[in-house]
């Protein structure tokens, strides 16, 4: 993923990301902040882009990663190699 695309995620609602990508980011926001706001209208939007199986996979992944993040933040756990402003190297194919 390009740095430009990552930056668009911060203001995804006003970005030129695809509607599918915006739906995933909105779902992530809902799961992370207030799951009770997932209404029928938005669920119908999700169903335009994803199957039931894909939604289940997305929900589980978002929930697990959000929980892991909260745990790490709570206990101040950082990788030994973390440096402010640094990012990890991703393998290239």
C-alpha positions in Angstrom: 0.0 0.0 0.0 1.4 3.4 -0.9 2.0 6.1 1.6 -0.4 8.3 -0.3 -3.2 5.7 0.2 -2.4 5.4 3.9 -2.7 9.2 4.3 -6.1 9.1 2.6 -7.3 6.7 5.3 -7.2 9.5 7.9 -10.0 11.3 6.1 -11.4 8.4 4.2 -15.0 9.9 4.1 -13.8 12.8 2.0 -11.1 10.8 0.0 -11.2 9.3 -3.5 -10.9 5.8 -2.1 -13.3 3.3 -3.5 -16.7 2.9 -2.0 -15.7 -0.7 -1.0 -12.6 0.6 0.8 -14.6 3.4 2.5 -17.1 0.7 3.7 -14.3 -1.3 5.3 -12.9 1.8 7.0 -16.3 2.8 8.3 -16.9 -0.7 9.6 -13.6 -0.6 11.4 -14.5 2.8 12.9 -17.9 1.4 14.1 -16.4 -1.8 15.6 -13.6 0.2 17.3 -15.7 3.0 18.7 -19.4 2.2 19.0 -20.7 -1.1 17.6 -24.3 -0.2 18.4 -24.3 2.3 15.5 -24.2 -0.4 12.8 -27.7 0.2 11.4 -29.6 -1.6 8.7 -28.9 1.0 6.1 -25.1 0.7 6.5 -25.3 -3.1 6.7 -27.1 -3.1 3.3 -24.3 -1.0 1.9 -21.8 -3.6 3.2 -23.8 -6.4 1.6 -23.3 -4.7 -1.8 -19.6 -5.2 -1.5 -19.1 -8.3 0.6 -20.6 -11.7 1.1 -21.7 -12.9 4.5 -18.5 -15.0 4.8 -16.3 -11.9 3.9 -18.2 -9.8 6.5 -17.6 -12.4 9.1 -13.9 -12.5 8.2 -13.6 -8.7 8.3 -15.4 -8.4 11.6 -13.2 -11.0 13.3 -10.0 -9.5 11.9 -11.0 -6.0 12.9 -12.1 -7.1 16.3 -9.0 -9.1 17.0 -6.6 -6.4 15.8 -8.5 -3.7 17.7 -8.4 -5.8 20.9 -4.7 -6.5 20.4 -4.0 -2.8 19.9 -5.9 -1.9 23.0 -4.0 -4.5 25.0 -0.6 -3.3 23.8 -1.5 0.3 24.5 -2.8 -0.5 27.9 0.5 -2.2 29.0 2.8 0.0 27.0 4.1 -2.9 25.0 6.3 -1.9 22.0 8.6 -4.0 19.8 12.2 -3.8 20.9 13.1 -2.3 17.5 10.5 0.5 17.6 11.8 4.0 17.0 9.6 7.1 16.9 8.6 7.8 13.3 9.9 4.5 12.0 8.1 1.8 10.2 8.8 -1.9 9.7 10.2 -3.2 6.5 7.7 -5.2 4.5 8.9 -8.1 2.4 8.7 -7.4 -1.4 7.6 -10.0 -3.9 
